Amino acid sequence: MKQTILVTGGTGFIGSHTTVELQNAGYKVVIVDNLSNSQAGVIDGIEKITHIRPAFEQVDCRDKEAMDKVFAKYPDIEGIIHFAASKAVGESVEKPLLYYQNNIVSLLNLLELMPKHNVKGIIFSSSCTVYGQPDPENLPVTENAPIKPAESPYGNTKQINEEIIRDDINSGAPIKAILLRYFNPIGSHPTALIGEMPNGVPMNLIPYVTQTAIGIREQLKVFGNDYDTPDGTCIRDYIYVVDLAKAHVKAMERVLDMDSDKLEVFNIGTGHGVSTKQIIDAFEKATGVKLNWTYAPRRAGDIEKVWANPEKANKVLGWKAETSLEDTLKSAWHWQKKLREDGIQ
């Protein structure tokens, strides 16, 4: 058995898939989640896939005293993967203070507790939103692209948290950190035992697509068709969530077991930009299901186009996105149908 890893937000979409990959790689996992945007039943899905049940503590990372007790209860925790955060761009524009409270206080608590409990390293779940809208000459985006003013409070919390980690390490904190700036995670585990299951109306494109396809939502709205892109809709780099999860395992190995810099940054994406309209077309082709969709006005905070240059992660981490868009969209549809079979959605 390898080291014990604390996964905050571990019952969430990316957190649950990363827990599976960590356990498959031999790590012991402790999940902390306040279940604000996920369900405890996700733990059952993780156990069915890996035949190992991760430890679970229902704790809010903003509660420093409670987090202190978690570290005391599991003194063998050596690394943290920090997912726990509010993450909807549109909601962050409407509720900025909630986002600053959730996303910044939780990180501060972890950084303050790490030296006390001899935790060596942290992988921070960052985002391509830190690049804002890159200038044309900076597409595809490398890690050296300028950090632009954030387009949303959500994006700003990612920038601020990166700066906090950098300042902490520069001050001499006895920890290592990797910032993973990832693009748009989609899809679900091939077993359909875990997947993306937001509470209420989905804020992300793919759950809205699958819920529309199965009849939960009447119509999919595409926000904006007048952007400076080939078909007028926003362009993103959509990455399969299992591929993304595997990048976290590679990053954790590097932080805990390799002689690497105290702070490193990696873009995690496919290197290909795909428009919202292309996603709809690809979904219909992959599944044979026609979507009821229409254009709607632009949405506040949305970036026009961004996709990754993942060469650094490919070379340094030894990681690469491998799953096709078609297979990724099929996995999302398989998951949605499984939810219907189980009477959940």
Secondary structure, 3 states (H helix, E strand, C coil): CCCEEEEECCCCHHHHHHHHHHHHCCCEEEEECCCCCCCCCHHHHHHHHHCCCCEEECCCCCCHHHHHHHHHHCCCEEEEEECCCCCCHHHHHHCHHHHHHHHHHHHHHHHHHHHHCCCCEEEEEEEHHHHCCCCHHHCCECCCCCCCCCCCHHHHHHHHHHHHHHHHHHCCCCCEEEEEEECEEECCCCCCCCCCCCCCCCCCHHHHHHHHHHCCCCCEEEECCCCCCCCCCCEECEEEHHHHHHHHHHHHHHHHHCCCCCEEEEEECCCCCEEHHHHHHHHHHHHCCCCCEEEECCCCCCCCECCECCHHHHHHHCCCCCCCHHHHHHHHHHHHHHHHHCCCC
